[in-house]
């Protein structure tokens, strides 16, 4: 069925309160309507048949290229005639640069989705990879949701991991309830703070970073329209550790701890903050706050200075510091001297001192003020070592709820003797 006209579409599926037709809610209305019709017409006459319905709502690239092309696509299906109803839903970004090629890619993707539902349903990772058969590099899939009675045992967060791991997208998100979420459905013209870390494990310092930074962020954007959101970013580099392979259990353990603390997760393959900023730029975020440790900022500043002494220095910094972006800098303690390094006393290369001072004065680099200096000596790597080696005292360095979780599930090599 094709419903290009909005009036015609409304007559079939009902109106959208948001006024957005390329949306998750629109797709589910289409799936529900078509499934009900299909069962009404065929269930009695074909009781032994296995049915599915497919729907998509897509906005292709326009002539002026102000619209890049994206859409929501879904399959509702049963694996057995008397089995439960299942849904596969994706959000796709089209990467081809003309309308005809995008239409072709969407058609192939739709066929791949249907095939994956019926032939790869017992292998989630293979299911994910098969979605881009014959169209790799022509689409990016940044949300995949599979629900239904046949997938109760599947940890849905692994779908996000597979999307990023196999480079179907640079960014995927999920909430505290393990559900995949998409920026277009909750971040458009809102404010967002992102805190990147390895969270192995989150310590009481991590908790202080989160609370102090987000409180300051909200105070400084007070009066801005819309809501503010907070997300924890885990990168593939942090997940790989010393090798090239991602330990799925380790990933899920970290995600569980962040969920226990009540935080949604942004999983990314962004090797630098500019890549994340570029991904989020599609959603016209009012204010974007990125939290960086003082040592990390010092490395970023120094690397940009050393690698861009060919006249591109301002361009390099402009990619990171745009109008609506604030970098919140959390202090660090020098292990040897015990001195506290902040954004204000941090040493930067001589040739960039005036530019750095400008970024401080213009509030694009913002020191986190209300921090607990008494805990700055706590480092996740040291806590992890103590957990693995049964050294007592680590419990006081992580939130109480996480200490209980680590012990009850034997996380990070903890072994109760």
CORUR-V774636 format. One record per residue. N is the residue number from 1. PHI is phi in whole degrees, 0 to 359 (none if undefined). PSI is psi in radians with two decimals (NA if undefined). Layout:
((N & PHI & PSI) (N & PHI & PSI))
This chain:
((1 & none & 2.43) (2 & 238 & 2.30) (3 & 224 & 1.33) (4 & 290 & -0.67) (5 & 279 & 2.34) (6 & 296 & -0.66) (7 & 296 & -0.75) (8 & 296 & -0.73) (9 & 296 & -0.73) (10 & 297 & -0.62) (11 & 294 & -0.49) (12 & 271 & -0.85) (13 & 251 & -0.10) (14 & 92 & 2.87) (15 & 280 & 2.69) (16 & 261 & 2.14) (17 & 300 & -0.64) (18 & 284 & -0.31) (19 & 80 & 0.02) (20 & 261 & 2.14) (21 & 265 & -0.42) (22 & 265 & 1.46) (23 & 209 & 2.84) (24 & 297 & -0.76) (25 & 296 & -0.64) (26 & 296 & -0.76) (27 & 300 & -0.78) (28 & 294 & -0.60) (29 & 297 & -0.70) (30 & 294 & -0.79) (31 & 299 & -0.78) (32 & 296 & -0.77) (33 & 296 & -0.84) (34 & 292 & -0.60) (35 & 294 & -0.76) (36 & 299 & -0.76) (37 & 297 & -0.77) (38 & 298 & -0.79) (39 & 293 & -0.70) (40 & 299 & -0.64) (41 & 269 & -0.47) (42 & 238 & -0.29) (43 & 299 & -0.74) (44 & 287 & -0.75) (45 & 282 & -0.37) (46 & 231 & 1.06) (47 & 294 & -0.37) (48 & 261 & 0.11) (49 & 269 & 2.67) (50 & 253 & 2.11) (51 & 250 & 2.85) (52 & 211 & 2.77) (53 & 231 & 2.58) (54 & 236 & 2.44) (55 & 214 & 2.65) (56 & 210 & 2.66) (57 & 227 & 2.00) (58 & 228 & 2.52) (59 & 240 & 1.90) (60 & 276 & 2.94) (61 & 300 & 2.47) (62 & 260 & 3.05) (63 & 298 & -0.70) (64 & 280 & -0.15) (65 & 62 & 0.47) (66 & 280 & -0.35) (67 & 249 & 2.15) (68 & 278 & -0.48) (69 & 108 & 2.04) (70 & 203 & 2.94) (71 & 188 & 2.95) (72 & 247 & 2.33) (73 & 226 & 2.52) (74 & 209 & 2.68) (75 & 232 & 2.22) (76 & 253 & 2.27) (77 & 205 & 2.83) (78 & 239 & 2.48) (79 & 274 & -0.35) (80 & 219 & 2.60) (81 & 307 & -0.68) (82 & 258 & 0.22) (83 & 277 & 3.09) (84 & 285 & 2.82) (85 & 278 & 2.38) (86 & 235 & 2.68) (87 & 233 & 2.38) (88 & 244 & 2.17) (89 & 231 & 2.38) (90 & 228 & 2.73) (91 & 248 & 2.29) (92 & 236 & 2.47) (93 & 250 & 2.23) (94 & 272 & 2.37) (95 & 253 & -0.23) (96 & 295 & 2.69) (97 & 257 & 0.20) (98 & 218 & 2.76) (99 & 299 & -0.76) (100 & 297 & -0.78) (101 & 295 & -0.63) (102 & 295 & -0.72) (103 & 300 & -0.74) (104 & 297 & -0.78) (105 & 296 & -0.69) (106 & 297 & -0.70) (107 & 298 & -0.78) (108 & 295 & -0.73) (109 & 299 & -0.71) (110 & 300 & -0.76) (111 & 297 & -0.74) (112 & 299 & -0.68) (113 & 298 & -0.83) (114 & 297 & -0.75) (115 & 297 & -0.76) (116 & 298 & -0.68) (117 & 300 & -0.65) (118 & 262 & -0.41) (119 & 246 & -0.29) (120 & 236 & 0.35) (121 & 293 & -0.28) (122 & 265 & 0.04) (123 & 222 & 1.53) (124 & 303 & -0.67) (125 & 291 & -0.72) (126 & 294 & -0.63) (127 & 301 & -0.78) (128 & 296 & -0.84) (129 & 298 & -0.63) (130 & 291 & -0.32) (131 & 298 & -0.51) (132 & 254 & 0.35) (133 & 304 & 2.20) (134 & 71 & 0.02) (135 & 225 & 0.37) (136 & 300 & 2.41) (137 & 75 & 0.06) (138 & 255 & -0.28) (139 & 221 & 2.71) (140 & 238 & 2.26) (141 & 251 & 1.90) (142 & 252 & 0.16) (143 & 208 & 2.33) (144 & 222 & 2.14) (145 & 234 & 2.21) (146 & 235 & 2.06) (147 & 230 & 2.73) (148 & 138 & 2.90) (149 & 299 & -0.46) (150 & 279 & -0.09) (151 & 234 & 0.45) (152 & 298 & -0.64) (153 & 279 & -0.14) (154 & 281 & 2.19) (155 & 282 & 1.93) (156 & 297 & -0.38) (157 & 293 & -0.42) (158 & 295 & -0.50) (159 & 297 & -0.73) (160 & 296 & -0.73) (161 & 299 & -0.78) (162 & 295 & -0.66) (163 & 300 & -0.78) (164 & 283 & -0.74) (165 & 303 & -0.72) (166 & 263 & 0.25) (167 & 62 & 0.57) (168 & 282 & -0.30) (169 & 202 & 2.81) (170 & 270 & -0.38) (171 & 222 & 2.35) (172 & 220 & 2.66) (173 & 228 & 2.60) (174 & 214 & 2.72) (175 & 262 & -3.07) (176 & 293 & -0.29) (177 & 261 & 0.27) (178 & 76 & 0.11) (179 & 276 & 2.36) (180 & 293 & 2.39) (181 & 230 & 2.79) (182 & 231 & 2.43) (183 & 303 & -0.60) (184 & 295 & -0.37) (185 & 269 & -0.21) (186 & 214 & -0.19) (187 & 255 & -0.15) (188 & 300 & 2.08) (189 & 56 & 0.60) (190 & 247 & -3.04) (191 & 246 & 2.59) (192 & 217 & 2.38) (193 & 244 & 2.33) (194 & 241 & 2.27) (195 & 242 & 2.02) (196 & 267 & 2.43) (197 & 190 & 2.99) (198 & 267 & -0.33) (199 & 51 & 0.81) (200 & 229 & 1.29) (201 & 261 & 2.96) (202 & 294 & 2.27) (203 & 254 & -3.11) (204 & 292 & -0.39) (205 & 290 & -0.74) (206 & 304 & -0.77) (207 & 298 & -0.69) (208 & 292 & -0.69) (209 & 302 & -0.83) (210 & 298 & -0.92) (211 & 292 & -0.81) (212 & 290 & -0.71) (213 & 293 & -0.80) (214 & 291 & -0.64) (215 & 297 & -0.77) (216 & 294 & -0.71) (217 & 302 & -0.84) (218 & 295 & -0.62) (219 & 294 & -0.67) (220 & 279 & -0.34) (221 & 256 & 0.16) (222 & 306 & 2.34) (223 & 99 & -0.27) (224 & 286 & 2.45) (225 & 295 & 2.62) (226 & 89 & -3.13) (227 & 263 & 2.95) (228 & 242 & 2.54) (229 & 232 & 2.71) (230 & 233 & 2.30) (231 & 224 & 2.52) (232 & 265 & 2.24) (233 & 258 & 2.15) (234 & 251 & 2.26) (235 & 257 & 2.74) (236 & 298 & -0.58) (237 & 300 & -0.77) (238 & 294 & -0.60) (239 & 285 & -0.52) (240 & 285 & -0.47) (241 & 64 & -2.26) (242 & 276 & -0.34) (243 & 250 & -2.96) (244 & 263 & -0.22) (245 & 267 & 2.55) (246 & 264 & 2.19) (247 & 277 & 1.90) (248 & 298 & -0.69) (249 & 295 & -0.73) (250 & 298 & -0.72) (251 & 300 & -0.82) (252 & 293 & -0.61) (253 & 297 & -0.78) (254 & 294 & -0.73) (255 & 297 & -0.68) (256 & 299 & -0.71) (257 & 294 & -0.70) (258 & 292 & -0.65) (259 & 295 & -0.69) (260 & 299 & -0.60) (261 & 279 & -0.09) (262 & 89 & 0.45) (263 & 243 & 2.42) (264 & 285 & 2.74) (265 & 241 & 2.39) (266 & 249 & 2.01) (267 & 259 & 2.23) (268 & 220 & 2.79) (269 & 246 & 0.52) (270 & 274 & 1.90) (271 & 286 & -0.27) (272 & 219 & 2.93) (273 & 291 & -0.45) (274 & 299 & -0.65) (275 & 296 & -0.71) (276 & 294 & -0.75) (277 & 301 & -0.73) (278 & 296 & -0.72) (279 & 297 & -0.78) (280 & 285 & -0.26) (281 & 297 & -0.42) (282 & 295 & -0.34) (283 & 255 & 0.18) (284 & 48 & 0.87) (285 & 295 & 2.30) (286 & 297 & -0.88) (287 & 222 & 2.25) (288 & 241 & 2.09) (289 & 250 & 2.23) (290 & 246 & 2.26) (291 & 260 & 2.21) (292 & 228 & 2.42) (293 & 289 & 2.69) (294 & 300 & -0.74) (295 & 297 & -0.73) (296 & 297 & -0.74) (297 & 297 & -0.71) (298 & 300 & -0.72) (299 & 294 & -0.77) (300 & 299 & -0.84) (301 & 299 & -0.82) (302 & 295 & -0.75) (303 & 296 & -0.74) (304 & 297 & -0.68) (305 & 293 & -0.81) (306 & 291 & -0.54) (307 & 267 & -0.03) (308 & 225 & 0.86) (309 & 264 & 0.46) (310 & 250 & 0.38) (311 & 96 & -0.03) (312 & 259 & 0.22) (313 & 300 & -0.81) (314 & 294 & -0.63) (315 & 296 & -0.77) (316 & 299 & -0.73) (317 & 285 & -0.54) (318 & 295 & -0.49) (319 & 292 & -0.48) (320 & 264 & -0.69) (321 & 253 & 1.53) (322 & 258 & -3.13) (323 & 300 & -0.69) (324 & 257 & 0.29) (325 & 249 & 2.31) (326 & 238 & 2.35) (327 & 259 & 2.02) (328 & 264 & 2.17) (329 & 251 & 2.05) (330 & 267 & 2.36) (331 & 296 & 2.81) (332 & 230 & 2.70) (333 & 249 & 2.31) (334 & 288 & 2.14) (335 & 298 & -0.62) (336 & 278 & -0.76) (337 & 263 & -0.38) (338 & 79 & 0.03) (339 & 284 & 2.56) (340 & 266 & 2.19) (341 & 260 & 2.23) (342 & 239 & 3.03) (343 & 298 & -0.44) (344 & 275 & -0.51) (345 & 251 & 0.12) (346 & 295 & 2.38) (347 & 277 & 2.23) (348 & 235 & 2.81) (349 & 305 & 2.53) (350 & 304 & -0.70) (351 & 288 & -0.07) (352 & 236 & 0.11) (353 & 302 & -0.74) (354 & 290 & -0.66) (355 & 294 & -0.73) (356 & 296 & -0.72) (357 & 297 & -0.67) (358 & 298 & -0.74) (359 & 296 & -0.61) (360 & 291 & -0.83) (361 & 295 & -0.57) (362 & 273 & 0.06) (363 & 64 & 0.53) (364 & 271 & -0.49) (365 & 249 & 2.13) (366 & 235 & 2.12) (367 & 291 & 2.36) (368 & 285 & 2.19) (369 & 266 & -0.92) (370 & 273 & 1.30) (371 & 244 & 2.80) (372 & 264 & 1.75) (373 & 290 & -0.29) (374 & 286 & -0.26) (375 & 251 & 0.08) (376 & 294 & -0.27) (377 & 282 & -0.11) (378 & 273 & 2.15) (379 & 241 & 2.37) (380 & 306 & -0.68) (381 & 298 & -0.68) (382 & 292 & -0.72) (383 & 296 & -0.73) (384 & 299 & -0.74) (385 & 300 & -0.78) (386 & 296 & -0.70) (387 & 297 & -0.82) (388 & 295 & -0.59) (389 & 258 & 0.16) (390 & 66 & 0.50) (391 & 277 & 2.11) (392 & 293 & 2.71) (393 & 107 & -0.24) (394 & 293 & -0.43) (395 & 302 & -0.58) (396 & 284 & -0.17) (397 & 259 & -0.02) (398 & 234 & 2.75) (399 & 304 & 2.54) (400 & 306 & -0.74) (401 & 297 & -0.58) (402 & 283 & -0.61) (403 & 300 & -0.75) (404 & 296 & -0.74) (405 & 295 & -0.77) (406 & 300 & -0.75) (407 & 289 & -0.77) (408 & 291 & -0.50) (409 & 249 & 0.02) (410 & 63 & 0.73) (411 & 285 & 2.69) (412 & 57 & 0.55) (413 & 80 & 0.20) (414 & 295 & 2.31) (415 & 224 & 1.91) (416 & 287 & 2.06) (417 & 266 & NA))
